[in-house]
Amino acid sequence: MEPDGTTKSNKTLVTEFVLQGFSENPALRLPLLGCFLALYIIALSGNIVIITVVGCSAGLHSPMYFFLFNLASMDIICTSTILPKVLEGLASQEHTISYSGCMAQLFFLIWSASSELLLLSVMAFDRYVAICRPLHYRTIMSPQVCAAFAAGVWAICALNASVHTGLMAQLTFCGPRVITHFFCEIPPLLLLSCSPTRVNSIMTLLADGFYGLTNFMLILASYGCIVASILRMRSREGKSRAFSTCSSHLIVVSVYYTAVFCAYISPASSYSPERSKVAGVLYTVLSPTLNPLIYTLRNGEVQCALGKLLPFCQR
C-alpha cells in the first residue's frame, strides 16, 4: 500500500494531468483563443472540402487525389484530437485532462502524425512513378495497389500508436502532474514518470528513426530521381508541368518535417517546452490548416472540380 492509500498494482497514481498550455502568458489568452478557433475552423472546413471534392468528382479519382483524400482525413483527426481541448483550456482556464483522456489523445496524435509522415513518402513515390515511369504508371499505381498502400499506412501507424500508448500506460505517474505542453506528448510524459522509461525511450528512438529519418531519405531519393528526370526533358512546358505537380507536395513536406524534426529528433532529456510548443503548433495546427489551401490554390484540377461542385467558387 502506498502512503496515500493507492496500491502500486493500480500502476497509475495520478488520475489526471494538468496541461500547462499557454498559461504562463495570461495576457495572450484571448488572442490565442481567437487565433486557434479561426485556424481550427479553417482546417476543418478546408479538409472537409478536399474530402468532398475528391469523393464527388469523377475527374479526381486518380492516385494523387486518392492519397490527398487520405491526407485530409489524417489532418482532421490530428486537429480534432488537439484543438478542442486547447480551446476549452483557453476559454474556461480549465487545464486538466484525465489520465484516460491523455492516453486517448496520445494514441490519436501518434496515429495521425505517423500516418501523415508515411503517406507523404507514398505520395512522393506516386510522383516518382508518374514522372519517371509514365508509361507504367497505370499498372504500378493501380486502384488495388493504391488501396493497399493506404490501408497499410493506416494499419501500420495504428499498430505503432498502440505500442507507444500501451508502453506509456505501463508507466507509473506519482507526481508532479503538470505536462509542459498544450497536449499529451511522449517526451513531457516520460519526464513525469516515476518508473523506468528506458523501453519507452528506445521505442521512441526507433520510431523517430523510421518515421522521421527513413521516410525523409525515401522522399529525398524520390525527388532526386524526379529532378534528374525533369532536367532531361527537352520541352520547357513539360518541365513546368512536371514541377507544378510536385511543388504542392514539396511545400507540405517542408513544413511538416521541419516541425517534426524540431519536436521529436532529440532525446527526452534535452526536451525544451518552448521549442516543442512552437513545433506542436506547426504540425498539429498550422500544417493541417495550410495543406488544403496549398493543394487547392496551386492545383487547377481541384479548382475546376470545386467550381463545378460549388458554382459560387468559380472565377
Secondary structure, DSSP 8 states (H G I E B T S, - for coil): --TTS--GGGS---SEEEE-TTTT-GGGHHHHHHHHHHHHHHHHHHHHHHHHHHHH-GGG-SHHHHHHHHHHHHHHHHHHHHHHHHHHHHHH---EEEHHHHHHHHHHHHHHHHHHHHHHHHHHHHHHHHHHSGGGHHHHT-HHHHHHHHHHHHHHHHHHHHHHHHHHHTS---S--EESSSS--HHHHHHH-SS--HHHHHHHHHHIIIIIIIHHHHHHHHHHHHHHHHHT---HHHHHHHHHHHHHHHHHHHHHHHHHHHHHSS-GGG--HHHHHHHHHIIIIIHHHHHHHHHHHT-HHHHHHHHHHSGGG--
